[in-house]
Amino acid sequence: MREILKFRAWDGLNKVFTYWTMNDLCNHTDLSVEKPSFTDEWMLFIGHKDKNGKEIYEGDIVRSGALLLAGAVYWDKYMWNVKDYYDASADNPTDAFSEGVFEVIGNIYENPELQCN
């Protein structure tokens, strides 16, 4: 089954995330809920969940328990990747997402101190 296109938007002014599907954005009729603006930071659901079943979005900070290393999820030309993550046993970092290796421990907006430098 194909995963629905999902987004989240970081409202830097109010310091909150809002979560949207493509259907929500195209058919937005609830005027009590403000649609995200073009100035919000938009992040895409990468199509994988962490080892606890939590959806992983761009900008999430993930940790691999085996490596005790944390990095931010980002799009790297052709695939999803994790900043400063390298696992020689994986064919590519995307395989690690599908294997449930990672755990979401925060995100770059609310927890920037969790990233490795």
N, C-alpha and C positions, 0 to 999 in steps of 0.2 A: 504494500500500500504506500502510495506516495505521500510524503509529509507535506502539510499545507505550508505555504510561504508565511513566515512569521517575522515580526520585527519588534524591537523595543526602541523607545526614544527617551533620551536623558534630557530632562528639562533642568538646565543648569540654574535657572533663576529660582525655581521652587525646590530644587534638589530631590526630584522624584523621577522614577521610571514609569512610563506607560507602555502597555503591551498591546500589540495590534496584529491582526491577520490582514492579508491583502483584501479579503472580503470586507473586513471592518472599515478599512480605509476607503474602499470604493463605494460602499453603501452606507456611509456614516449618516445617520439620521437623528441620533440622540443628541439634542442640542445642550443637554446638561453636562455632557462630557466633551471637553475641548479637544479638538483634533490637534495632534502635534504640529508644530510649525517647522518651517524650513530651517530655522535657527537651532532647533534641537539637534542633538547628536543621535543619529540613527544607527542602529546595529541590527544585523541579520542573524536569525537563528541558524546555526550551522548544520542542522539536521541530525545532530547526535546529542545524546544525554550522557551525563557523567556517571560514575560508578554507583551513585545513589539515586539515579533516575531523574536528576535535575537537568532541564534543558540548558544547552551551552549556547551562548550568544557571543558575537564579536565583542571584544573588550572585557570578557570575563577573565578573571585570574584563576588559573587552574594549577593544581599540584599533582605530581605523581608521587605517591607514597614511597615507591621504591627509591626514587632519586632525591626525595625531599627538596624538590626544586619547584619554584612557582614562576609562572610567566603568563603574559597576556595573550589571548587568542586573537589572531588576525588573519587576513587573506593574503597569501603569498603567491602572487601571479596566477597559479593554477590550482592551489589547494589551501585548505585551512592549516594553520601552523600555530605553534606556541613559541613566543619569543624566548630565546635561549634554551629551548628544549632539544635534546638530541638523544635518540635511543637507537643504538646500532643494531638492536635485534628487530626493529620494525622496518618494513620496507619503505615506509614514509610516515610522517607524523599523523596523517589522516587515519592510517590503520590503528593508531593508538586511541583515537577517538572512538572508533567502532568497537574496540576491545574493552572499553570501559576502564581504561587505565587512569584517567584523570578524575579529579574531584574539584568542583567549583568551590573556591574559598572566598571569593569576592569579585570585585570589578574595578576597572581603572578609575572610575569616577568617585566611588564611595570608599575605596580601599587602596589608594595608590602606593601606600607604604608596603604592601604585600609583594610587589614586583621585585624580581631580582634586577640588579643594576649591572 
